[in-house]
Amino acid sequence: MTTDRHNPSINNTEEFATTIGLYVLGEISLGKAAERAGITRWEMKEILTAAGVEIRLGPQTMDDLEDEVETALDIE
């Protein structure tokens, strides 16, 4: 899969960097990071992997689980 890094939702470099930082710190899940960036979780995973970020699979806390469920329910 090729990621469209020119997606208008991720043009704000500072905001995108903040999102990645929150993910790295464990403050948000992969799904929430993708949602904040306006891309799919698979695209986010590809971007993070390319950047050398270790991917955490599955919710780490109850809040993470709730975020994942909320994100999943928002998908149409």
C-alpha positions in Angstrom: 0.0 0.0 0.0 1.3 3.4 -0.9 0.6 6.2 1.6 -0.5 9.5 0.3 1.6 11.8 2.5 0.1 14.8 0.8 -3.3 14.1 2.3 -4.8 17.6 3.2 -5.6 16.3 6.7 -1.9 15.8 7.6 -0.4 19.0 6.0 0.0 20.6 9.4 3.4 19.2 10.3 3.4 20.5 13.8 0.0 18.9 14.6 1.0 15.7 12.9 4.3 15.6 14.9 2.3 16.2 18.1 0.0 13.3 17.2 3.0 11.0 16.7 4.6 12.2 19.9 1.4 11.4 21.8 1.3 7.9 20.3 5.0 7.3 21.1 4.4 8.4 24.7 1.4 6.0 25.0 -1.1 8.8 25.5 -3.2 7.8 22.5 -3.8 4.6 20.6 -2.9 3.9 17.0 -6.6 4.3 16.0 -6.8 7.7 17.8 -3.6 8.8 16.2 -4.9 7.9 12.8 -8.2 9.6 13.5 -6.4 12.8 14.6 -4.4 12.7 11.4 -7.4 12.0 9.2 -5.9 8.9 7.7 -6.6 5.1 8.2 -4.9 3.2 11.0 -3.1 1.2 8.3 -1.6 4.3 6.8 -0.7 5.5 10.3 1.0 2.2 11.0 3.0 2.4 7.8 4.1 6.0 8.6 5.1 5.1 12.1 6.9 1.9 11.0 8.8 3.9 8.4 9.9 6.4 11.1 11.2 3.5 13.3 8.4 3.8 15.9 7.5 0.6 17.7 3.9 -0.3 17.0 1.8 -1.2 20.0 -1.0 -3.6 19.0 -4.1 -3.8 21.0 -5.4 -1.5 23.7 -3.0 -1.0 26.6 -5.5 0.4 29.0 -9.3 0.6 29.5 -9.2 4.1 28.0 -7.4 2.8 25.0 -10.0 0.1 24.6 -12.8 2.7 24.8 -11.1 4.9 22.2 -10.7 1.9 19.9 -14.4 1.0 20.2 -15.4 4.6 19.7 -13.3 4.9 16.6 -14.7 1.6 15.3 -18.3 2.7 15.8 -17.6 6.0 13.9 -16.6 4.1 10.8 -19.4 4.1 8.3 
